[in-house]
């Protein structure tokens, strides 16, 4: 089994010594809900401060650095996911709150719309997956994996060019090309959720240990953070074109 989520691998839930039938999909879903709640709480703190005009740049930068470190620790030490995943959710909330406030100041209502779209996408794909309407077949998996890798490679090149003062035209603008690109990225990010669902289901079926529910929740949060940011970007381009 393969997924393009960098924190989930085919052998993530098959570590030696796994206890039989301890991890459950339901447990992973509940823990994902907890992480989302924690991210929301910390996000509202920086969001409210930023909307009042208080400087939150330090919180955003600190949250981003802490989130990266915590993510790496969680990947290499899955048994600590209950602790590191909790801290990661709080750290990412600081980042998302500040970023959301920045977009909200330019496009009122965009933060709520993006959050609603993200949760709605999660619920819709989870329902579609559980109902068997969409399945992570080998071809599906390879396609999403290739698309995700291409997107991150593009972002990496784009970031490198910006360091030298070079901007890739059209893609980051609010024209139809930019909107189309962002829509494509949103779709790919959303489809990564299907791969995550499938791998988590396989982990539960293989008898992964109970603590892997926390790791699964962390992995889902990583995808949801990416999806939310991409939806924010897409909505900003659409609103920017209308203004």
Secondary structure, DSSP 8 states (H G I E B T S, - for coil): ---S-TT--TTTT--TT--TT---HHHHHHHHHHHHHHHHHHHHHHHHHHHTT---HHHHHHHHHHHHHHHHHHHH-GGGHHHHHHHHHHHHHHHHHHHHHHHHHHSTTHHHHHHHHHHHHHHHHHHHHHTTSS---HHHHHHHHHHHHHHHHHHHHHHHHHHTT---TTTTSSSHHHHHHHHHHHHHHHHHHHHHHHHHHHHHHTT--TTHHHHHHHHHHHHHHHHHHHHHHHHHHHHHHH-
